[in-house]
Amino acid sequence: MVVRVNELVRINLDPVVEQVKAVLQNFPQVAGAYLFGSILGLCRPDSDIDLGLILEPGIILDSVESDRLEAAISFLLPPYEGHPYDIVLVNPEKPLFAFRVIKEGKLIYARNMERITDVMEYVSRRYADLYPRYRAALEEIFAGVMAGGPGS
C-alpha cells in the first residue's frame, strides 16, 4: 500500500473524542484534555493526533512521572485510522505553548471545569505578560541573522 503524504485528509473527530473520553475516565489526575494541531483541519495521512492534558490542581509530576502517565494513557489509546496519539501535558508555567493549545485547540474532555478555567485564566495572563518580550527578542534575533551577524 502506498501512502501519499501530499494528499490531505479530514479525520472524523467524533470517534476520537469518544475514545479519549473513555480512556481518560480512568485517570483521575487529568482535569481536562484538548485536541490541537493539524488533526483539527486538513492533515496529512501520517499526521499524529495531538492531545494536551491539563492535570488536577496540586499534581506536580517530574519528567519520569510525566513520561509514565503519558505512556499509560498512550498504551490505552491505539492509533485511530493510522493516526497515533501524541500526548503532552499542558504546563501552565510554559504559557507560550499552553496558550496555543488552549486558544487553537478543542476542549474534548472536562472532568474539572473549574480547574480548566483557572488554567485558562492563568495562562492568558502570563501570555499577555511574556509575549511582547518574546516577540521583541525574536525580531532582534531575526534582524541580526538578516544582517549577517552572530548566529547566522
Secondary structure, 3 states (H helix, E strand, C coil): CCCCCCCCEECCHHHHHHHHHHHHCCCCCEEEEEEECHHHCEECCCCCEEEEEEECCCCCCCHHHHHHHHHHHHHHCCCECCECEEEEECCCCCHHHHHHHHHHCEEEEECCHHHHHHHHHHHHHHHHHHHHHHHHHHHHHHHHHHCCCCCC
